[in-house]
Amino acid sequence: MTVGHMLEQDPGIRPPSRMEYDEAQRKIAGATKRDVERALGAERIGLDELCALLSPAADSFLEVMAVRAKALTDARFGLTIGIYAPLYVSNHCSNRCLYCGFNAGNDIVRRSLALTEVAAEAEALARLGHRSVLLVSGDSERFSPLPYLVDCTRVLAERFRTVHVEVASQTTEGYRRLSDAGADGVTIYQETYDPDRYGEYHVAGPKRDYAFRFGAPLRALRSGMRNVTIGPLLGLGPFETELYWGARHLLSLRNADPAAELGFSFPRMRPHAGGEFHYRSVSDRELVRGMLAIRLFAPWAGISVSTRESAAFRDSLTGLVATRLSAASRTTVGGYAATGDAVTEAGQFDIDDDRTVEEVVAMIRVKGRQPIAGDWDLRFDVGEGRGMSA
């Protein structure tokens, strides 16, 4: 029996049952200040300690947690902050996810970029100085099938040092084809780890398969990808419990592949096209508590903070827990190079931080950090990218 098969049978790797999810929620809700003190005094932060640090009882200890989190971030990642941008190639989608602007039932302009347009978008990003890109696409076997995504990846890999993909869940072979085309990593969100809520929010489409979605990060690592970033979409369920199960998922990936570069993201629900979706808002203070807890639990994990968040909030996380920031992001198809009618009207969600790359780079430097454009040994120079491919 291979290590991979053994790990798949480990209870820590499979999705939580209804009982397990609820039990974790009760344990987090019942944590006391004494539990938090014990957690902070522990030699190692395990799952029990994580419950306490995620709980509201930890609010009184945020300053202590922040000092430790900053020290762990600096020790593991140095003074560098990676910069990237998402590039949306298609918003066609066959899924009916109630919380998403690309929901197949939403009446929005749909479009998939031709490969020449993908190249033009890439050139526009390169002129901003970007060397790391996240390819994003809706899930449509008709408009964005795997061969199309492979071709898009190949176009981007010719122009960028680092290419990650945020696309529909793939088989191991599918991820291998993307890796062979030049993809270095995968970003994929479980959205919610609650087994019942998952079915309620994913009304129809291939994404409705909870278990297949859950297994995607491990399949990506088995395919040869060196980097995987995961996380829940905050607002769909009780955020502390969602982060707990996201952390367990992350730990299982580390056990499966200790050499992998693993990351965690904390996307909060944002306004989007297509009707009203009622979600539980997560405050800045709550989100900081969650980020600090995850950093203390997983000091080896990168933490990405996207332009979903405000400029002020992202500034406060730079030098604390953040290791990657997006900059000058667009969530529309054709958002960088296209103009006029060639730009789709609605993005996947509304961004909050609309600063230029130059402004984000300047902020990072003011914080005493070194912005990194691609691999960790490549410094970010905005002027370097102008008028040339990455």
Summary of the structure (lengths in Angstrom):
residues: 390
radius of gyration: 19.9
end to end distance: 43.3
largest distance: 59.6
contacts: 1376
relative contact order: 0.17
helix: 44%
strand: 14%
